Amino acid sequence: MIDSYSLEVLVPSVVMIVAMSATMTWAFFKVRSLIYQDKTK
């Protein structure tokens, strides 16, 4: 069973990993769309 200390350490770490992954995914699509727009000019 997970104790409260492990939960206090684990939850923020998991949240940060998810947030970073989401930001990287968003940035990838943003950059890709900008490159695509640039090619069409």
N, C-alpha and C positions, 0 to 999 in steps of 0.2 A: 504493500500500500504506500502511496506517496504521502509524505508528511508535508506540513505547511511550509517549511523552509524550502524544500525542493520545488514546491509549487511557486513560491515567490521568486525563485531563480529561473525556473523553466518558462513560465508564462511570458514574462517580458522578452526573453530570448526568442521564443517562438513568434511572438508578435512582431519583433524587429525583423526576423527572417522573412516573414510573410510580407511585411511592408516593403522591404528592400526588393523582394522578388516582383511585387506588383509594380513598384516604381520602375524597375529595369524593363519589365514587359511593356509598360506604357511608353517609356522612352524609346524602346526599339520600334514600336509601331509609329510613334511620332516622327522619328528620324526617317523611317522608311517612307512615310507619306510625304515628307518634305523632299526627299530625293526624287520620288515619283513626280511630284509637282514640278521640280526643277527640270527634269528630263522632258516634260511635255511642252515647255516654253520654246 
